[in-house]
Amino acid sequence: MTQKEGKTLFGPVEHPWFDPLWRRILLVAFCFGWTGVEYYFGNTTWVYIVGAIALFAAYAYLYAYKGPDDPSRETRPRMEDDEG
């Protein structure tokens, strides 16, 4: 991932909804399952696209995810917290 001032290219992936481990595992399993469905039906382009998404999800949500107690955790601001 491209790092710029401590942030990934797509911004922080930490969100309170993803704090339970089972939700992150379910998300990654769904992505890999969908990759298998695309492979079964012979859609090679979609296998690569969804496979890349699955690999990114596995890295971001299972390996690099910072829990709620991590002091370096950065979440996106809520819409009602934004001014303007």
QUIFEN-V957448 format. One record per residue. PHI is phi as a letter, one per 40 degrees, with the letter a starting at -180 (none if undefined). PSI is psi in whole degrees, -180 to 180 (none if undefined). OMEGA is omega as a letter, one per 20 degrees, with the letter a starting at -180 (NA if undefined). Layout:
((PHI;PSI;OMEGA) (PHI;PSI;OMEGA))
//
This chain:
((none;148;r) (c;125;r) (b;134;r) (a;110;a) (f;44;r) (g;8;a) (b;148;r) (c;171;a) (d;-38;a) (c;5;a) (g;178;a) (c;141;r) (c;-7;a) (c;129;r) (a;140;a) (d;-29;a) (c;-29;a) (c;5;a) (c;-42;r) (c;131;a) (c;-35;a) (c;-33;r) (c;-40;r) (c;-39;r) (c;-42;r) (c;-42;r) (c;-47;a) (c;-42;r) (c;-40;r) (c;-44;a) (c;-44;r) (c;-34;r) (c;-41;r) (c;-34;r) (c;-42;r) (c;-38;r) (c;-45;r) (c;-37;r) (c;-41;a) (d;-40;a) (c;0;r) (g;21;r) (c;83;a) (c;-42;a) (c;-44;a) (c;-28;r) (c;-46;a) (c;-42;a) (c;-53;a) (c;-33;r) (c;-40;r) (c;-40;r) (c;-41;r) (c;-42;r) (c;-42;r) (c;-43;r) (c;-41;r) (c;-44;r) (c;-50;a) (c;-41;a) (c;-17;r) (b;-32;a) (c;-51;a) (c;4;a) (c;132;r) (c;125;a) (c;176;a) (c;-19;a) (c;-3;a) (c;125;a) (c;-21;a) (c;9;a) (c;137;r) (b;123;r) (b;162;r) (c;145;r) (c;148;r) (c;155;a) (c;-38;a) (c;-13;r) (c;-18;a) (c;143;r) (c;138;r) (h;none;NA))
//
